[in-house]
């Protein structure tokens, strides 16, 4: 959940580290810190707050420079956000510094043992325990830093991506990972370390992604050595070329990353089906599916595991796959999956969905599924991420970097990939006739244009509605069929970025309890496109209207029936019921965004949240 950055080379490390931390701030932003080595001394500056607060503190020291540096932006797990608990942490001698993303689960017994040996702790963090454990191993066994790190890591339980520097070994940084991502940028006579490639994209296009239980010693002007943490065996590092560019991770003139990412959806949906959808030929080609088509066709059940927004995309996929391909689908919270002793069979296919490809709960679910013999298929956005490596096969969404903590384009691109899979399976199984199949291919190809129309046509109305309801303490979202998951996703977006309590329900469930909440001050967002269960939703709207609820309806362009009942109407272009979530979600994203802006909330970095949940 935290972000780490490191640099060793001949440039000014401070500017590289600070810029990198700003790009990683989506991973955590309750405190930040930086360490520099000037050839003689370790210098550390850290503070509660954001990276801009760190800049303000650290620039007060005119001598704060060096060509080796490490930085950290934190999402607190152990210890409240404050200056002392911020990283980097120093060992008791002051010689060793560490930055850490993850959780050391057995830190308490380790801490007690170290206290017995005379170590003093200044923070409440698990990370300070780890750096002192490394120093203790180094002293007791007379080991070099790299070996001491390896021995220490074999004593800890948990997850980590770490970078460690010892001023007695001033030409190297030791890095290691287990469960948390870590990338090494390989430049000309210089190296970069980061949680992802964004901090070093303008300096090098070459990167090494460490696998779980691997560590590396990054030395100036020397080849990188990668070793297995368990047994110290050498690993041949794979250097890959990065496809990301600097423009993708900048705001591009938008006020917030979230708004930029909402408006990128027409292009990224097209990018996601580009080369996969050939509507004029009636072809869907996805290597991950095609190479394993028999497994999909013989599957007795598909289990989808995901968290948050990805879970909502999985719910949409349940409707789509069952209707198109007639394969039973179950959708599970990855965070609950492995703790309830699930029944997993060899003829099951497990589809794991994650934007970052690093979600700890989803990775744990993948490992459990593989242990039980299931075929695991990944859907994620980040090339080279842990989930893309752990799964048997998969498909990337092509959403580009998503920096805003509240996912938007991840949702629509995940639905796009999952719909392509459903259509390909339907074609192979013969569960959909040719004319219907071709109609869906053509409709899906037109979705980017319709999303553009929805963005243009709904933004101003979303602003006006936001002005009216920005101070509402509660909100309900209702949908049926394919749009029930969209109701859940709309409620999640509002909760995440505006801090208004919101809940999503199947529209028919109103009368089974939630209708008791309806009064003249309760805004109710109803998703009511013309296709699907329209008449039933109209009846639900009438129930709300008769109890004086304020109705905000998302309807198909030209609708008249709902318009007569609703207080506010937002129109979207017409499409088929199965593809409607790709359009109905657009006004809900914009509404949440404008409400959050009007309430003065930090849209891109909502409180208590981080983008990539790499801890359980």
C-alpha positions in Angstrom: 0.0 0.0 0.0 3.0 2.3 0.6 5.2 3.6 -2.1 9.0 3.3 -2.1 11.6 5.0 -4.3 15.4 4.6 -4.4 18.2 5.9 -6.5 21.9 5.2 -6.8 24.0 6.9 -9.5 25.6 10.3 -10.2 22.5 12.6 -10.4 21.0 14.6 -7.6 19.1 11.8 -5.8 16.7 14.2 -3.9 14.9 15.6 -6.9 14.5 12.0 -8.4 13.2 10.6 -5.1 10.7 13.5 -4.5 9.4 13.4 -8.0 9.0 9.7 -7.7 7.2 9.9 -4.4 4.7 12.3 -5.9 3.9 9.8 -8.6 3.5 7.0 -6.1 1.4 9.0 -3.7 -1.7 7.2 -4.9 -0.3 4.2 -2.9 -0.4 6.1 0.4 -0.3 9.7 1.5 -0.5 10.0 5.3 3.2 10.6 5.8 6.4 10.7 3.8 10.2 10.7 4.2 13.5 10.8 2.4 17.1 9.6 3.1 20.2 10.9 1.4 23.8 9.8 1.6 26.3 12.6 0.8 29.4 10.4 0.8 29.9 10.8 4.5 26.6 10.9 6.5 23.1 9.7 6.3 20.6 12.5 6.2 16.9 11.9 6.9 13.8 14.1 6.7 10.3 12.9 7.3 7.0 14.2 8.3 3.3 13.5 8.7 1.3 14.6 5.7 1.9 14.5 2.0 5.0 14.7 -0.2 4.5 18.5 -0.5 4.8 18.7 3.3 8.0 16.7 3.1 9.4 19.1 0.5 8.6 22.0 2.7 10.4 20.4 5.6 13.4 19.0 3.8 14.3 22.1 1.7 14.9 24.1 4.9 18.3 22.3 5.0 20.6 23.8 2.4 23.0 20.8 2.7 20.3 18.2 2.0 21.9 16.5 -1.1 23.5 13.3 -2.2 23.8 10.9 -5.1 22.2 8.0 -3.2 18.7 8.3 -1.8 15.6 6.5 -0.7 12.1 7.8 -0.1 8.7 6.5 1.2 5.1 7.6 1.1 3.0 5.8 3.7 -0.4 4.2 4.2 -0.3 3.4 7.9 -0.7 -0.2 9.0 1.3 -0.3 12.3 1.4 3.0 14.2 -0.6 6.1 13.6 0.5 8.6 10.9 3.1 10.9 12.5 6.6 12.1 12.1 8.2 9.3 14.1 6.4 6.4 12.4 7.2 7.8 9.0 9.9 6.0 6.9 12.8 5.7 6.4 13.7 4.0 9.7 17.2 3.7 11.1 18.8 0.9 13.0 20.0 1.6 16.6 23.6 2.3 15.4 22.3 4.8 12.8 24.2 3.0 10.1 21.4 1.2 8.3 18.3 2.8 6.8 15.2 1.0 5.4 12.0 1.7 3.5 9.3 -0.9 3.5 5.9 -1.5 1.9 4.0 -4.4 3.5 3.4 -5.9 6.9 5.7 -8.0 9.2 3.2 -10.2 10.9 5.5 -11.6 13.6 7.1 -8.3 14.5 6.0 -8.4 18.1 7.9 -11.6 19.2 10.9 -10.3 17.2 10.7 -7.0 18.9 10.6 -8.5 22.4 13.7 -10.6 21.6 15.5 -7.6 20.3 14.6 -5.5 23.4 16.1 -8.3 25.5 19.3 -7.8 23.5 19.4 -4.1 24.3 17.7 -2.6 21.3 15.6 0.5 21.8 12.6 1.4 19.6 11.4 4.8 18.9 8.4 4.1 16.7 5.3 1.9 16.7 6.1 0.3 13.4 6.9 -3.2 12.3 9.5 -1.8 10.0 11.8 -0.5 12.7 11.9 -4.1 14.0 13.0 -5.4 10.7 15.9 -2.9 10.3 17.2 -3.7 13.8 16.8 -7.4 13.1 19.0 -6.9 10.0 21.6 -5.1 12.1 21.5 -7.7 14.8 22.1 -10.5 12.3 24.9 -8.5 10.7 26.7 -7.9 14.1 26.2 -11.4 15.5 27.3 -13.3 12.4 29.7 -10.8 10.9 27.9 -10.7 7.6 27.9 -8.2 4.7 24.6 -6.3 4.3 23.2 -8.4 1.5 23.7 -11.7 3.4 22.4 -10.1 6.6 19.2 -9.0 4.8 18.7 -12.5 3.4 19.1 -14.2 6.8 16.8 -11.7 8.5 14.1 -12.1 5.9 14.1 -15.9 6.5 13.0 -15.1 10.1 10.1 -12.9 9.3 6.5 -13.7 8.4 4.5 -11.3 6.3 4.7 -9.2 3.1 7.4 -6.8 2.1 9.1 -4.8 -0.6 12.1 -3.2 1.0 15.2 -1.2 0.1 18.1 -1.2 2.6 21.1 1.0 2.7 24.2 0.7 5.0 26.6 3.7 5.1 29.4 1.2 5.6 28.6 -0.2 2.1 28.1 3.2 0.4 28.0 1.9 -3.2 24.9 -0.4 -2.9 21.3 -0.7 -2.1 19.8 -4.1 -1.2 16.2 -4.7 -2.3 13.8 -7.7 -1.7 10.2 -8.5 -2.2 7.5 -10.9 -1.0 3.9 -10.1 -1.8 4.5 -6.4 -2.5 5.7 -5.2 -5.9 9.2 -4.0 -6.6 10.8 -2.7 -9.9 14.4 -1.9 -10.6 15.1 0.6 -13.4 18.3 -0.1 -15.2 20.0 3.0 -16.6 23.5 3.9 -17.9 25.7 3.7 -14.8 22.7 4.3 -12.5 19.8 2.3 -11.0 16.3 3.2 -9.7 14.1 1.3 -7.3 10.4 1.8 -7.0 7.0 0.2 -6.3 6.2 0.6 -9.9 8.0 2.0 -13.0 6.3 5.5 -12.9 9.1 7.2 -10.8 11.8 6.4 -13.4 10.0 6.3 -16.7 11.8 9.4 -18.1 15.2 8.1 -17.1 15.1 4.6 -18.5 12.8 2.2 -20.4 14.5 -0.9 -19.0 13.3 -2.6 -15.8 13.6 -5.7 -13.8 10.6 -6.9 -11.8 11.6 -9.0 -8.9 9.5 -12.1 -8.3 8.3 -13.2 -4.9 11.0 -14.3 -2.5 13.7 -12.7 -4.6 16.3 -10.1 -3.5 18.9 -8.1 -5.4 22.0 -6.2 -4.7 22.1 -3.0 -6.7 25.7 -1.7 -7.0 27.1 1.3 -8.9 28.6 0.3 -12.3 28.1 -3.4 -11.7 25.6 -5.9 -13.0 22.6 -6.6 -10.8 22.7 -9.9 -8.9 19.3 -11.4 -8.1 19.1 -14.3 -5.6 16.4 -16.4 -4.0 15.9 -15.4 -0.4 15.3 -18.9 0.9 18.4 -20.6 -0.4 20.6 -17.9 -1.9 20.6 -19.4 -5.4 21.4 -17.0 -8.2 18.5 -16.0 -10.6 19.1 -14.8 -14.1 17.4 -11.3 -14.1 15.0 -10.6 -17.0 15.3 -7.0 -18.2 12.1 -5.9 -20.0 11.3 -2.8 -22.0 8.6 -0.5 -20.5 5.6 0.4 -22.6 4.5 3.3 -20.4 5.3 6.9 -21.3 5.5 10.1 -19.2 2.4 11.6 -20.8 0.2 8.8 -19.5 1.0 9.6 -15.9 0.5 13.3 -16.0 -2.9 15.1 -15.6 -3.0 16.4 -19.2 -4.8 19.6 -18.3 -7.5 18.1 -16.1 -8.0 19.3 -12.6 -7.8 15.8 -11.2 -6.5 12.4 -12.3 -10.0 10.9 -11.7 -11.6 13.3 -14.2 -8.9 12.6 -16.7 -9.4 8.9 -16.3 -13.2 9.2 -16.6 -12.7 11.0 -20.0 -10.1 8.5 -21.2 -12.7 5.7 -21.2 -13.7 5.9 -24.9 -10.1 5.5 -25.9 -9.1 2.8 -23.4 -12.2 0.7 -24.1 -11.2 0.8 -27.8 -7.6 0.0 -26.8 -8.8 -3.0 -24.8 -10.7 -4.6 -27.7 -8.3 -3.4 -30.4 -6.8 -6.4 -32.2 -9.2 -8.7 -30.3 -12.5 -7.7 -31.8 -12.9 -8.0 -35.6 -16.6 -7.4 -36.0 -16.5 -7.3 -39.8 -15.1 -10.9 -39.8 -17.1 -12.1 -36.8 -14.0 -12.9 -34.9 -12.9 -12.5 -31.3 -9.3 -13.5 -30.8 -7.7 -13.5 -27.3 -4.6 -15.6 -27.0 -5.1 -16.4 -23.3 -8.6 -17.8 -24.1 -7.8 -19.4 -27.5 -4.8 -21.3 -26.1 -7.0 -22.7 -23.3 -10.4 -22.9 -25.1 -11.0 -26.5 -24.2 -10.5 -25.8 -20.5 -13.2 -23.1 -20.7 -15.6 -25.2 -22.8 -15.3 -28.2 -20.4 -15.5 -26.0 -17.2 -18.2 -27.1 -14.8 -18.1 -23.7 -13.1 -16.4 -20.4 -13.3 -15.4 -18.7 -10.0 -14.6 -15.0 -10.2 -12.5 -13.6 -7.3 -11.9 -9.8 -6.9 -12.1 -6.9 -4.5 -13.9 -3.5 -4.6 -14.6 -2.2 -8.1 -13.1 -5.3 -9.7 -15.7 -7.4 -7.7 -18.5 -5.3 -9.2 -17.0 -5.9 -12.7 -17.1 -9.6 -11.8 -20.8 -9.3 -10.9 -21.5 -7.9 -14.4 -19.5 -10.7 -15.9 -21.6 -13.3 -14.0 -24.7 -12.0 -15.8 -22.9 -11.8 -19.1 -21.2 -15.2 -19.0 -24.2 -17.1 -17.7 -26.5 -15.5 -20.3 -24.2 -15.8 -23.3 -22.2 -19.0 -22.6 -24.5 -20.8 -20.2 -21.7 -21.7 -17.8 -22.5 -21.4 -14.0 -20.6 -18.5 -12.4 -20.0 -17.6 -8.8 -18.5 -14.2 -7.7 -16.5 -14.2 -4.5 -14.8 -11.5 -2.5 -11.1 -12.5 -2.7 -10.7 -11.3 0.9 -13.2 -14.0 2.1 -12.5 -16.7 -0.4 -9.6 -18.5 1.3 -10.9 -18.1 4.8 -14.2 -20.0 4.3 -12.6 -23.3 3.1 -14.2 -23.1 -0.4 -14.9 -26.1 -2.6 -12.6 -25.9 -5.6 -12.5 -28.6 -8.2 -10.1 -29.4 -11.1 -12.8 -28.6 -13.6 -13.3 -25.1 -12.2 -11.9 -22.1 -13.8 -11.0 -19.2 -11.4 -10.9 -15.7 -13.0 -9.0 -13.3 -10.8 -9.6 -9.6 -11.5 -7.4 -6.8 -10.3 -6.5 -3.4 -11.7 -3.0 -3.3 -10.2 -2.3 -7.0 -10.4 -0.9 -6.8 -6.9 -4.0 -7.1 -4.7 -2.9 -9.2 -1.8 -6.2 -10.9 -1.1 -6.7 -11.8 -4.8 -3.1 -13.2 -5.0 -3.9 -15.4 -1.9 -7.1 -16.6 -3.6 -5.1 -17.5 -6.8 -2.6 -19.5 -4.8 -5.4 -21.4 -3.1 -7.1 -22.1 -6.4 -3.9 -23.4 -8.0 -3.2 -25.6 -5.0 -6.6 -27.3 -5.5 -6.0 -27.9 -9.2 -8.2 -25.2 -10.7 -7.2 -23.4 -13.9 -6.6 -19.7 -13.0 -7.1 -16.9 -15.6 -6.1 -13.3 -14.7 -7.6 -10.1 -15.8 -5.4 -7.1 -14.8 -4.1 -3.8 -16.1 -0.4 -3.8 -15.2 2.0 -5.7 -17.4 4.4 -7.8 -15.4 2.4 -7.5 -12.2 2.3 -10.4 -9.7 -1.2 -11.6 -10.8 -0.1 -11.7 -14.5 2.8 -13.9 -13.4 1.0 -16.2 -10.9 -2.0 -17.1 -13.1 -2.0 -19.9 -15.7 -3.1 -17.5 -18.5 -4.9 -14.2 -18.7 -5.8 -11.0 -20.6 -4.6 -7.5 -20.0 -7.0 -4.6 -20.0 -5.3 -1.7 -21.8 -6.5 1.1 -19.5 -3.0 2.7 -19.1 -1.9 3.9 -15.7 -4.8 4.6 -13.3 -3.6 7.1 -10.7 -6.8 8.2 -9.1 -7.5 6.0 -6.1 -11.2 5.6 -7.1 -11.2 3.2 -10.1 -13.1 4.4 -13.2 -11.6 3.2 -16.4 -10.5 0.0 -14.7 -14.2 -0.9 -14.3 -15.2 -0.4 -17.9 -12.1 -2.0 -19.4 -12.5 -5.0 -17.1 -16.1 -5.4 -18.3 -15.0 -5.1 -21.9 -12.5 -7.9 -21.5 -15.0 -10.1 -19.7 -17.7 -9.5 -22.3 -15.2 -10.5 -25.0 -14.5 -13.7 -23.2 -18.3 -14.4 -22.8 -18.9 -13.8 -26.5 -16.0 -16.0 -27.5 -17.3 -18.9 -25.3 -20.8 -18.4 -26.6 -19.6 -18.7 -30.2 -17.6 -21.8 -29.4 -20.4 -23.5 -27.4 -23.1 -22.6 -29.9 -25.2 -21.0 -27.1 -25.8 -17.8 -29.2 -27.0 -17.7 -32.8 -24.9 -16.1 -35.5 -27.1 -13.0 -36.0 -27.2 -12.2 -32.3 -23.4 -12.8 -32.0 -22.7 -10.4 -34.9 -25.0 -7.9 -33.5 -23.2 -7.9 -30.2 -19.8 -7.5 -31.9 -21.0 -4.5 -33.8 -22.6 -3.0 -30.7 -19.5 -3.5 -28.6 -17.4 -1.8 -31.3 -19.7 1.2 -31.1 -19.5 1.6 -27.3 -16.5 4.0 -27.3 -18.5 6.4 -29.5 -21.5 6.1 -27.2 -19.4 6.6 -24.1 -18.1 9.8 -25.6 -21.7 10.9 -26.2 -22.6 10.0 -22.6 -19.7 12.1 -21.3 -20.6 15.1 -23.4 -24.3 14.8 -22.6 -24.3 14.1 -18.9 -21.5 16.2 -17.4 -23.4 19.5 -17.1 -26.4 17.7 -15.7 -24.3 15.8 -13.2 -22.8 19.2 -12.1 -26.3 20.7 -11.5 -27.5 17.6 -9.6 -24.3 17.7 -7.5 -25.0 21.3 -6.5 -28.4 20.2 -5.1 -27.4 17.1 -3.2 -23.8 17.7 -2.2 -24.8 18.0 1.5 -27.0 15.0 1.7 -25.9 12.6 4.5 -27.2 9.5 2.7 -27.9 8.2 -0.7 -29.5 5.1 -2.3 -28.6 3.5 -5.7 -31.0 1.1 -7.3 -30.6 -1.1 -10.4 -31.9 -4.4 -11.8 -30.2 -7.2 -13.7 -27.0 -6.0 -15.4 -27.3 -2.7 -13.7 -27.5 -3.9 -10.1 -23.7 -4.2 -10.0 -23.6 -0.7 -11.5 -25.7 0.5 -8.5 -23.2 -1.0 -6.2 -20.3 0.6 -8.0 -22.0 4.0 -8.1 -22.6 3.9 -4.3 -18.9 2.9 -3.8 -17.7 5.8 -5.9 -19.8 8.3 -3.8 -18.6 6.8 -0.5 -14.9 6.7 -1.6 -14.4 10.2 -2.7 -17.2 12.4 -1.1 -17.6 10.5 2.3 -21.4 10.5 1.9 -22.9 7.3 3.1 -24.4 5.4 0.1 -25.7 2.0 -0.5 -26.6 0.1 -3.7 -29.5 -2.4 -3.9 -31.4 -4.5 -6.4 -34.4 -2.3 -7.1 -36.8 -5.0 -6.1 -35.2 -5.3 -2.6 -36.5 -1.8 -1.7 -39.7 -3.2 -0.3 -37.8 -5.7 1.8 -36.4 -3.1 4.2 -34.5 -0.1 2.6 -37.8 1.6 1.7 -38.1 2.5 5.4 -35.3 5.0 4.8 -37.1 7.0 2.1 -38.3 10.5 2.9 -38.3 13.9 1.3 -34.6 14.4 2.0 -33.3 11.0 0.6 -31.8 11.2 -2.9 -32.3 7.9 -4.8 -30.4 7.2 -7.9 -32.3 4.8 -10.1 -30.6 3.2 -13.2 -33.5 2.7 -15.6 -32.4 2.2 -19.2 -35.1 1.2 -21.7 -33.6 -2.2 -22.4 -33.9 -4.8 -19.6 -36.4 -4.8 -16.8 -37.7 -1.4 -17.5 -41.4 -1.8 -16.5 -40.3 -3.3 -13.1 -38.0 -0.4 -12.5 -40.7 2.1 -13.3 -42.9 0.4 -10.6 -40.0 0.7 -8.1 -39.7 4.4 -9.0 -43.4 4.9 -8.3 -43.0 3.3 -4.9 -40.2 5.8 -4.1 -42.2 8.7 -5.5 -45.2 7.9 -3.3 -43.0 8.2 -0.2 -41.6 11.6 -1.3 -38.1 10.4 -2.2 -36.0 12.5 -4.5 -35.4 10.5 -7.7 -32.4 10.9 -9.9 -32.9 8.6 -12.9 -30.4 7.4 -15.5 -32.5 6.7 -18.6 -32.1 6.0 -22.3 -32.2 9.0 -24.5 -35.8 10.0 -25.4 -37.4 8.3 -22.4 -40.7 9.9 -21.4 -42.2 7.6 -18.8 -39.5 7.9 -16.2 -39.1 11.6 -16.9 -42.6 12.2 -15.7 -41.8 10.6 -12.3 -38.3 11.6 -11.6 -37.0 14.9 -10.1 -33.9 14.8 -12.3 -33.1 12.8 -15.5 -29.7 12.0 -17.0 -29.9 10.6 -20.5 -27.5 8.0 -22.0 -27.4 6.6 -25.6 -29.3 3.4 -26.3 -27.5 0.0 -26.3 -28.3 -3.6 -25.5 -29.1 -4.6 -21.9 -25.9 -6.6 -21.6 -23.6 -3.7 -22.6 -25.5 -1.0 -20.8 -23.2 -1.0 -17.7 -20.5 0.5 -19.9 -22.8 3.5 -20.4 -24.9 3.7 -17.2 -21.7 3.9 -15.0 -20.6 7.2 -16.7 -23.1 9.6 -15.2 -22.6 7.9 -11.8 -18.8 8.5 -12.0 -19.3 12.2 -12.9 -21.9 12.7 -10.2 -19.6 11.4 -7.5 -16.7 13.4 -8.9 -18.6 16.7 -8.9 -20.1 16.1 -5.5 -16.7 15.4 -4.0 -15.2 18.6 -5.6 -18.0 20.7 -4.3 -17.5 19.3 -0.8 -13.8 20.2 -1.0 -12.7 16.6 -0.8 -9.3 15.3 -2.1 -10.7 13.5 -5.2 -7.6 11.6 -6.2 -6.4 10.8 -2.7 -9.5 10.1 -0.5 -8.8 9.7 3.2 -7.9 6.3 4.6 -7.6 4.7 1.1 -4.7 3.7 -1.1 -4.8 2.5 -4.7 -3.0 -0.8 -4.6 -4.0 -2.9 -1.6 -0.9 -5.0 -1.2 -1.7 -6.0 2.4 -4.5 -8.2 3.7 
